[in-house]
Amino acid sequence: MAKRIFLHVGTPKTGTSFLQDVLFRNRELLAQHGIVYPADRFDAHFLAAVDLLKLPWGGLEADARGAWADLAAKVRAAEGTVIVSHEILAVASAAQARRAIADLGEAELHLVVSARDLVRQIPAEWQENVKYRSEISYARFLTALRNPRRSGRVASWFWTAQEVPDILRRWGAAGLPPERVHVVTVPQPGAPRDLLWQRFARVLGLEGLPLDLTAERANVSLGVPETALVRRLNRATRHSLAPDVHRPFVLELLAHRTLAQRTGSPRLTLPRREHRWVQETTETWIAALEKAGYDVVGDLAELRGVRPPRRHADPDSVVTTAPDQVVDAAVDAIAALVEEAARLRRREVDLERELADTRHQLAEARNVSVRRRAAEKVVARLERGGAGRRVLGAYRSARGRAE
């Protein structure tokens, strides 16, 4: 049975993809040091979270069925320290959180939340919505977040996934000693690149371990014209593109592997006019976290963020204000799709050739089998009579001499 469990429950866009990638790739080394990251595939904890929360997720629900029970069983069976991490656990209800903690078994539980300032989180979350097929404009997204009632799917998801004090409340932080509730703040731009990792390592007891920190998976951001292009594509394919096609071609091929590589485009920012209410919200969070006395790894002041620049690239109007940028992004997207289509066609031709070869071999095998069965029938008839047996004997004798 695990002695300690570090349960990292959010939030999205706080370096979580990098953290989980490092943990997964180094799980054998971690096990040698008494630390278990129970996963037999890189997205195991994601599927477990989808299963626990019963979330619709682009057709992955079937793949996720039973994943939480499997993960919980591995946690209960593990020895030493166990780490469970996925950011969408942030949206768990209080009842789902209680069930999850009970399923993980008796152990010293540590609750971990990583948090980044709303100045960066708001544009990042809108962009994530777009990458996952949303057609909502940036202006409408901001209006929804400002609504005090926080009603509607957009605002409800955002605040459930991002409001740090409420996430900790739902996950039962009040029932834990404050030193076992860890808030990891994301450094501001300009900080050393490995500072966030050092903070995670300190909380999870990974300091000093010779881990491979080479990034293989990261949830990279898009520029303004690239995001606008994906949103237009979402509108154009809303009825024609199934989720199991959108994920590999739009999300992975276009967004992550192609458009995210265009680093020269203007970055999405929070409009300066939104800064005041964002800061007012942030101050309430800081006050609540300070009062609770949790273990803060970093500095709660980092949650205030940096005042947005005066110049703001508007993704809702970039098609008309900077059409060349969108066209350039579209050309790269088309090129990627054409190259992928060519690769798939080459693979199709290879498969067709392999299939033809296999059919030919099967036909040859059937011909040999038919001839063999015919010969066996003749032999069987001959062996039933004395004359036939003498003929067979003479044939076999002659064949033996010939050989």
C-alpha positions as CSV (number, residue, x, y, z in Angstrom):
1,M,0.0,0.0,0.0
2,A,1.2,3.5,-0.8
3,K,2.6,5.5,2.1
4,R,2.1,8.9,0.4
5,I,0.1,10.1,-2.5
6,F,0.7,13.3,-4.3
7,L,-2.6,14.1,-6.1
8,H,-2.0,16.9,-8.6
9,V,-5.5,18.2,-9.7
10,G,-4.9,21.2,-11.9
11,T,-5.0,23.7,-13.3
12,P,-4.8,23.5,-17.1
13,K,-2.1,25.5,-18.9
14,T,0.3,25.5,-16.0
15,G,3.1,23.3,-17.4
16,T,1.2,20.1,-16.7
17,S,1.9,18.5,-20.1
18,F,5.6,18.8,-19.6
19,L,5.4,17.5,-16.0
20,Q,3.4,14.5,-17.0
21,D,5.7,13.8,-20.0
22,V,8.8,13.8,-17.7
23,L,7.0,11.6,-15.1
24,F,5.9,9.1,-17.7
25,R,9.3,8.8,-19.5
26,N,11.2,8.5,-16.3
27,R,8.9,6.1,-14.5
28,E,11.4,3.3,-14.3
29,L,14.1,5.5,-12.8
30,L,11.5,6.9,-10.4
31,A,10.5,3.4,-9.3
32,Q,14.2,2.8,-8.4
33,H,13.9,5.6,-5.9
34,G,10.6,4.5,-4.4
35,I,8.4,6.8,-6.4
36,V,5.6,5.3,-8.5
37,Y,4.0,7.0,-11.5
38,P,1.4,4.4,-12.4
39,A,0.9,4.6,-16.2
40,D,1.4,2.1,-19.0
41,R,0.6,4.8,-21.7
42,F,1.4,8.5,-21.7
43,D,-2.3,9.5,-21.5
44,A,-3.3,7.0,-18.8
45,H,-4.1,9.6,-16.1
46,F,-6.0,11.7,-18.7
47,L,-8.2,8.7,-19.5
48,A,-8.7,8.0,-15.9
49,A,-9.8,11.5,-15.2
50,V,-12.3,11.4,-18.2
51,D,-13.7,8.2,-16.8
52,L,-13.9,9.5,-13.2
53,L,-15.6,12.7,-14.2
54,K,-17.8,11.1,-17.0
55,L,-16.8,13.8,-19.4
56,P,-17.6,13.8,-23.1
57,W,-14.3,14.1,-24.9
58,G,-14.3,13.8,-28.6
59,G,-15.2,10.2,-28.8
60,L,-12.5,9.0,-26.2
61,E,-15.1,8.0,-23.7
62,A,-15.1,4.4,-24.8
63,D,-11.3,4.3,-24.5
64,A,-11.6,5.7,-21.0
65,R,-14.1,3.3,-19.7
66,G,-12.7,1.5,-16.6
67,A,-9.5,3.6,-16.6
68,W,-10.1,5.3,-13.2
69,A,-10.7,1.9,-11.5
70,D,-7.5,0.6,-13.1
71,L,-5.5,3.6,-12.0
72,A,-6.9,3.5,-8.4
73,A,-6.1,-0.2,-8.1
74,K,-2.5,0.5,-9.2
75,V,-2.2,3.2,-6.6
76,R,-3.5,1.0,-3.8
77,A,-1.1,-1.8,-4.8
78,A,2.0,0.5,-5.0
79,E,4.6,0.8,-2.3
80,G,6.2,4.1,-1.2
81,T,5.3,7.4,-2.9
82,V,2.7,7.6,-5.7
83,I,2.1,10.5,-8.0
84,V,-1.2,11.0,-9.8
85,S,-1.5,14.1,-12.1
86,H,-4.0,15.5,-14.6
87,E,-5.2,19.0,-14.9
88,I,-8.8,18.2,-15.8
89,L,-9.3,16.8,-12.4
90,A,-9.7,20.4,-11.4
91,V,-13.4,20.3,-12.6
92,A,-14.4,17.5,-10.3
93,S,-17.4,18.1,-8.1
94,A,-17.0,17.7,-4.4
95,A,-18.7,14.3,-4.6
96,Q,-16.4,13.1,-7.4
97,A,-13.4,14.3,-5.4
98,R,-14.5,12.4,-2.3
99,R,-15.0,9.3,-4.3
100,A,-11.6,9.6,-6.0
101,I,-9.8,10.1,-2.7
102,A,-11.6,7.1,-1.2
103,D,-10.7,4.9,-4.2
104,L,-7.0,5.7,-3.9
105,G,-7.0,4.1,-0.4
106,E,-5.5,4.9,2.9
107,A,-2.3,6.9,2.6
108,E,-0.8,10.3,3.6
109,L,-2.5,12.4,1.0
110,H,-0.9,15.6,-0.4
111,L,-3.0,17.8,-2.6
112,V,-1.2,19.8,-5.3
113,V,-2.6,22.6,-7.5
114,S,-0.5,24.6,-9.9
115,A,-1.7,28.1,-10.7
116,R,-0.9,30.8,-13.3
117,D,-2.1,34.4,-13.4
118,L,-5.5,35.1,-15.1
119,V,-3.8,37.6,-17.4
120,R,-2.3,34.6,-19.2
121,Q,-4.8,32.0,-18.4
122,I,-7.8,33.7,-20.0
123,P,-6.4,34.0,-23.5
124,A,-4.8,30.5,-23.2
125,E,-8.2,29.0,-22.2
126,W,-10.0,30.7,-25.1
127,Q,-7.4,29.3,-27.5
128,E,-7.8,25.8,-26.0
129,N,-11.5,26.1,-26.6
130,V,-10.8,26.9,-30.2
131,K,-8.4,24.0,-30.6
132,Y,-11.1,21.7,-29.3
133,R,-13.6,22.9,-32.0
134,S,-15.2,25.9,-30.3
135,E,-16.4,28.7,-32.6
136,I,-16.9,31.3,-30.0
137,S,-15.3,34.7,-30.6
138,Y,-12.8,36.1,-28.2
139,A,-15.1,39.0,-27.4
140,R,-18.0,36.7,-26.5
141,F,-15.7,34.5,-24.4
142,L,-14.6,37.5,-22.4
143,T,-18.1,38.7,-21.9
144,A,-19.2,35.3,-20.6
145,L,-16.3,35.2,-18.1
146,R,-17.2,38.7,-16.7
147,N,-20.8,37.7,-16.0
148,P,-21.2,37.4,-12.2
149,R,-23.6,34.5,-12.5
150,R,-21.0,32.5,-14.4
151,S,-23.8,30.7,-16.2
152,G,-23.5,28.9,-19.5
153,R,-21.1,26.2,-20.6
154,V,-18.1,28.5,-21.4
155,A,-18.0,30.4,-18.1
156,S,-18.9,27.4,-16.0
157,W,-16.1,25.3,-17.4
158,F,-13.5,28.1,-17.2
159,W,-14.2,29.1,-13.6
160,T,-14.5,25.4,-12.4
161,A,-11.2,24.6,-14.0
162,Q,-9.4,27.8,-13.0
163,E,-10.6,29.2,-9.7
164,V,-7.9,27.9,-7.4
165,P,-9.6,28.4,-3.9
166,D,-12.7,26.7,-5.1
167,I,-10.8,23.8,-6.6
168,L,-9.1,23.2,-3.3
169,R,-12.4,23.4,-1.5
170,R,-14.0,20.8,-3.7
171,W,-11.0,18.5,-3.3
172,G,-11.2,18.7,0.5
173,A,-8.3,20.9,1.3
174,A,-10.0,22.0,4.5
175,G,-9.8,18.5,5.9
176,L,-6.0,18.3,5.4
177,P,-3.2,19.9,7.3
178,P,-2.3,23.1,5.4
179,E,1.3,21.8,5.0
180,R,-0.1,19.0,2.9
181,V,-1.9,21.3,0.5
182,H,0.6,22.7,-2.0
183,V,0.0,25.6,-4.4
184,V,2.7,25.8,-7.1
185,T,2.7,29.2,-8.8
186,V,3.9,29.6,-12.4
187,P,6.7,32.1,-12.7
188,Q,6.3,35.3,-14.7
189,P,7.8,35.7,-18.1
190,G,11.6,36.3,-17.9
191,A,12.1,33.8,-15.1
192,P,14.6,31.0,-15.6
193,R,13.2,28.3,-17.9
194,D,13.6,25.5,-15.4
195,L,12.1,27.4,-12.4
196,L,8.7,25.9,-12.7
197,W,10.1,22.4,-12.9
198,Q,12.3,23.1,-9.8
199,R,9.1,24.0,-8.0
200,F,7.3,20.8,-9.1
201,A,10.4,18.8,-8.1
202,R,10.5,20.3,-4.7
203,V,6.8,19.5,-4.0
204,L,6.9,15.9,-5.4
205,G,10.2,15.0,-3.8
206,L,12.1,14.7,-7.2
207,E,15.0,17.1,-6.3
208,G,18.4,15.6,-7.1
209,L,17.1,12.7,-9.2
210,P,18.9,12.3,-12.6
211,L,15.7,12.7,-14.6
212,D,15.6,13.2,-18.4
213,L,13.9,16.5,-18.8
214,T,14.0,16.5,-22.6
215,A,10.5,17.7,-23.7
216,E,8.7,15.4,-26.0
217,R,5.1,16.6,-25.3
218,A,4.0,20.1,-24.5
219,N,0.7,21.9,-24.9
220,V,2.0,24.6,-27.1
221,S,0.2,27.9,-27.9
222,L,-0.8,29.4,-31.3
223,G,-0.4,32.9,-32.6
224,V,-3.4,35.2,-33.2
225,P,-3.7,34.5,-37.0
226,E,-3.3,30.8,-36.5
227,T,-6.0,30.7,-33.9
228,A,-8.3,32.7,-36.1
229,L,-7.7,30.2,-38.9
230,V,-8.5,27.2,-36.8
231,R,-11.7,28.9,-35.6
232,R,-12.8,29.5,-39.2
233,L,-12.0,25.9,-40.0
234,N,-14.2,24.8,-37.0
235,R,-17.1,26.7,-38.5
236,A,-16.5,25.3,-42.0
237,T,-16.4,21.7,-40.8
238,R,-18.8,21.7,-37.9
239,H,-21.1,19.2,-39.5
240,S,-18.7,17.3,-41.8
241,L,-15.8,16.4,-39.6
242,A,-16.3,13.6,-37.0
243,P,-14.4,13.9,-33.7
244,D,-12.1,10.9,-34.5
245,V,-11.0,12.8,-37.7
246,H,-10.8,16.3,-36.1
247,R,-8.4,15.1,-33.4
248,P,-5.6,13.7,-35.6
249,F,-5.9,16.1,-38.5
250,V,-6.9,19.5,-37.0
251,L,-5.8,19.3,-33.3
252,E,-2.6,17.3,-33.8
253,L,-1.4,17.8,-37.4
254,L,-2.5,21.4,-38.0
255,A,-2.6,23.0,-34.5
256,H,0.1,21.3,-32.6
257,R,2.6,20.1,-35.3
258,T,2.2,22.8,-37.9
259,L,0.6,26.1,-36.8
260,A,2.3,26.1,-33.3
261,Q,5.7,26.1,-35.0
262,R,5.0,29.6,-36.5
263,T,6.6,31.5,-33.7
264,G,6.8,34.9,-35.5
265,S,3.1,35.6,-35.3
266,P,1.6,38.1,-32.7
267,R,0.7,36.4,-29.5
268,L,-2.8,36.5,-28.0
269,T,-3.1,38.8,-24.9
270,L,-5.7,40.0,-22.5
271,P,-7.2,43.3,-23.7
272,R,-6.1,46.0,-21.3
273,R,-9.7,47.0,-20.7
274,E,-10.3,43.6,-19.0
275,H,-7.3,44.0,-16.6
276,R,-9.2,45.7,-13.7
277,W,-11.8,43.1,-13.1
278,V,-9.2,40.4,-13.5
279,Q,-7.0,41.9,-10.9
280,E,-10.0,42.3,-8.5
281,T,-10.7,38.6,-8.9
282,T,-7.1,37.7,-8.3
283,E,-6.9,39.7,-5.1
284,T,-9.7,37.7,-3.6
285,W,-7.9,34.5,-4.5
286,I,-4.6,35.6,-2.9
287,A,-6.4,36.7,0.2
288,A,-8.2,33.3,0.5
289,L,-5.0,31.3,-0.1
290,E,-3.0,33.4,2.4
291,K,-5.7,33.0,5.1
292,A,-5.7,29.2,4.6
293,G,-2.0,29.0,5.2
294,Y,-1.2,26.4,2.5
295,D,2.3,25.5,1.4
296,V,3.0,28.0,-1.4
297,V,5.9,27.0,-3.7
298,G,6.7,30.2,-5.5
299,D,5.0,33.5,-4.7
300,L,1.3,34.3,-4.6
301,A,2.2,37.7,-6.0
302,E,2.9,36.0,-9.3
303,L,-0.8,35.4,-9.6
304,R,-1.3,39.1,-10.2
305,G,0.3,38.9,-13.6
306,V,1.8,41.6,-15.7
307,R,-0.3,44.5,-17.0
308,P,-1.3,43.7,-20.7
309,P,0.4,45.8,-23.4
310,R,-1.5,48.6,-24.9
311,R,-1.4,47.1,-28.4
312,H,-3.6,44.1,-28.7
313,A,-3.9,41.8,-31.7
314,D,-7.6,41.1,-32.0
315,P,-8.2,37.5,-33.2
316,D,-11.8,38.4,-34.1
317,S,-10.7,40.9,-36.7
318,V,-7.3,39.7,-37.8
319,V,-8.8,38.3,-41.0
320,T,-9.6,41.8,-42.2
321,T,-6.8,43.7,-40.4
322,A,-3.9,41.4,-41.2
323,P,-5.1,39.1,-44.0
324,D,-1.5,38.3,-45.2
325,Q,-0.8,36.7,-41.8
326,V,-3.8,34.4,-42.0
327,V,-3.1,33.5,-45.6
328,D,0.5,32.6,-44.7
329,A,-0.8,30.4,-41.9
330,A,-3.4,28.8,-44.3
331,V,-0.6,28.0,-46.8
332,D,1.4,26.2,-44.1
333,A,-1.8,24.3,-43.1
334,I,-2.6,23.3,-46.6
335,A,1.0,22.2,-47.2
336,A,0.9,20.0,-44.1
337,L,-2.4,18.5,-45.2
338,V,-1.1,17.8,-48.7
339,E,2.1,16.2,-47.3
340,E,0.0,14.1,-45.0
341,A,-2.3,13.1,-47.8
342,A,0.7,12.1,-49.9
343,R,2.1,10.1,-47.0
344,L,-1.2,8.3,-46.5
345,R,-1.5,7.6,-50.2
346,R,2.0,6.1,-50.3
347,R,1.0,4.0,-47.3
348,E,-2.2,3.0,-49.1
349,V,-0.2,1.9,-52.2
350,D,2.2,-0.1,-50.1
351,L,-0.7,-1.8,-48.4
352,E,-2.4,-2.5,-51.7
353,R,0.9,-4.1,-52.9
354,E,1.2,-6.1,-49.7
355,L,-2.4,-7.2,-50.1
356,A,-1.9,-8.3,-53.7
357,D,1.3,-10.3,-52.7
358,T,-0.6,-12.0,-49.9
359,R,-3.5,-12.9,-52.2
360,H,-1.1,-14.4,-54.7
361,Q,0.6,-16.4,-52.0
362,L,-2.7,-17.6,-50.7
363,A,-3.8,-18.6,-54.3
364,E,-0.5,-20.5,-54.7
365,A,-1.0,-22.2,-51.4
366,R,-4.5,-23.2,-52.3
367,N,-3.3,-24.7,-55.6
368,V,-0.7,-26.7,-53.8
369,S,-3.2,-27.8,-51.2
370,V,-5.7,-28.9,-54.0
371,R,-3.0,-30.9,-55.7
372,R,-2.0,-32.5,-52.5
373,R,-5.5,-33.4,-51.5
374,A,-6.1,-34.9,-55.0
375,A,-2.9,-37.0,-54.7
376,E,-3.9,-38.1,-51.2
377,K,-7.2,-39.3,-52.5
378,V,-5.5,-41.3,-55.3
379,V,-3.1,-42.9,-52.8
380,A,-5.9,-43.7,-50.4
381,R,-7.9,-45.5,-53.2
382,L,-4.8,-47.4,-54.3
383,E,-4.0,-48.6,-50.8
384,R,-7.4,-50.1,-50.4
385,G,-6.6,-52.8,-53.1
386,G,-3.7,-55.3,-53.5
387,A,-2.9,-54.2,-57.0
388,G,-2.9,-50.6,-56.0
389,R,-0.6,-51.3,-53.1
390,R,1.8,-53.1,-55.5
391,V,1.7,-50.1,-57.9
392,L,2.5,-47.7,-55.0
393,G,5.3,-49.9,-53.8
394,A,6.9,-50.0,-57.2
395,Y,6.5,-46.2,-57.5
396,R,8.0,-45.5,-54.1
397,S,10.9,-47.9,-54.8
398,A,11.6,-46.2,-58.1
399,R,11.4,-42.8,-56.5
400,G,13.8,-43.9,-53.8
401,R,16.4,-45.1,-56.4
402,A,16.0,-41.9,-58.3
403,E,16.7,-39.8,-55.2
